[in-house]
Amino acid sequence: MTDIVQRQLSILGLPLDLVDERMAIELEIERKVLFANGVLAMRLRRYRSMGIRVVAVSDTGLSGVQVQSLIDHFHGPGLLDCIYSSADEKLTKRHGALFAEVLKREGVAANRSIHIGDDFEADKRVPEQMGWNAVHIPKSSRARLVAKADGAVTEVSRWTKKRLATNSVPPGAVNDAFVFGHDVFGPIVAEFCLRIWLYCEQASASSDATVLFCARGGIGIRHAYERLIDRLSLPCSTKRENLLVSRLVAARSAVITRDNAVLDELSREFSGDTFADVARALASREHDLPDTWRGDFARERFFELLDTEPGKRVVGDISFQNDLFKQHLSDISALGSRMILCDTGLYGSTQRLLAAGFPDQRFETIQFARSNYKKLSVQHFSRVAGLVVEQDSYNLLQPRSSVLRYWQLVESLFEPRTASVRQLHVGFDGRVAGNGGDIRYGAIDPTAGNPLLAGAIDYIDRLADGTSIFSDVDRAWFRLRRSITNPSPADMGVLGVGPRSIDFGRPETKDVVAGATTSSVGEKIARIKSQMWREGAIARDFPRLRPALLGALEMTHIMRGLNERFLR
């Protein structure tokens, strides 16, 4: 809790010597909302009078001394022999390590101990697996009902405040991308960067960590991040580097280890293409391949073809590129250390593929959003955090989820005007470089030709402290959702991101809102489903039917979300 308070004070620009005062406020609130369990206290005192040692084991952000002060406030001294706090021990009940430490410190066997608690997972299942006697005493129905009611009231209050914030959202359209970037993306990007800082500082406090900002989107993210921590004078001890990586680069590593994760990605990306198309992308050059490689890509045959003589030549190129990436990774981070990838999102393919290709390395990913839109395995999600959004579909009640309806906007916001990483080579200075040029911090200005990001950076540069971020961000999200889901002609001009690269080693591009090629209303409606920004296509092609069509699309998203929750 002290760590949390210190970071709160840093964000708000307050002196750190207020920590003790802020912690005193926290404990005073606890004293007001907690109540004494007299029956339990009498039972524990009886056990102690019989010579039985009684200790408390708590997963909490408070120290043992602070927990003791709360117990003494309600029950007086002498209720417990000792308190073991997860905050002190850096161990938890839920993962079992805190129970092991208690047994060690108390010098007692598990089968001579009994643990009592109200959380089935942490207080019964986990200790029982470790040999403890465990008793689960759930909270009463009344207590659970009161807790749920209190939570519902809190959520309704929070939602109401956010809705009221829309009253201060200017109804007029903004047709200047820089102004939109400042007013809307400024608070959103600043809050995202604050969450990166919180995550990384906590990580570096417990391990040797390096934050690797992934090309391309991570380049723009780092630009905003560095400006924010400098502007707010936030202490930042975590090592930071830019990483020459893409899904293609990561896929090569998983091909070398023959992991099935790469087959998932290749099957999705190259559906309808040939084995030769996949080989060309992975090897980054053309190979003279026999007719067997001209057939449609099929995941069950790919590794088999790689073991043929022509396939071995392809693997040679893949391995050469992968070795260069290994060298690059080693040059910018300590192998074996905690590597935190930072990118835009959504599925975390880079994380999944790198983890498959480098099983001995510890990768985790922080990104703007996390969503299983690919409907593939989510096993890697335990190491992928969506710092702003973690949802599989749009939710009307959560404005932040609106970015899932136009994800290319977030990607375009952070990506500099440089090519995706396809080929690596050794530069004149002996360091590994990529086809997109020098991506080291400061070598590229991601705001060049990007007025939305330039406006967001201008917002960050004008901050006095972090307080205004939290007062501005809800209004910004409501404004962005309105622009995405119900775009005006001005929104179309500001948020249109133009052609997007198909990527994965291919030079082709695709328009976010493809040009209308027919005047037939039926054909235009049929084309909506294939558009990346469907709302934008509707606003452009159906100015009169726009309210009805956008309303129908909104209802479709709502019903889809309800259906997914029902099936879950």
Beta strands, then each sheet from edge to edge (+ up, - down):
strand 1: 55-58
strand 2: 82-85
strand 3: 114-117
strand 4: 133-136
strand 5: 209-214
strand 6: 239-243
strand 7: 338-343
strand 8: 362-370
strand 9: 384-390
strand 10: 424-426
strand 11: 432-434
strand 12: 499-503
strand 13: 506-511
sheet 1: 1+ 2+
sheet 2: 3+ 4+
sheet 3: 6+ 5+ 7+ 8+ 9+
sheet 4: 10+ 11-
sheet 5: 12+ 13-
end
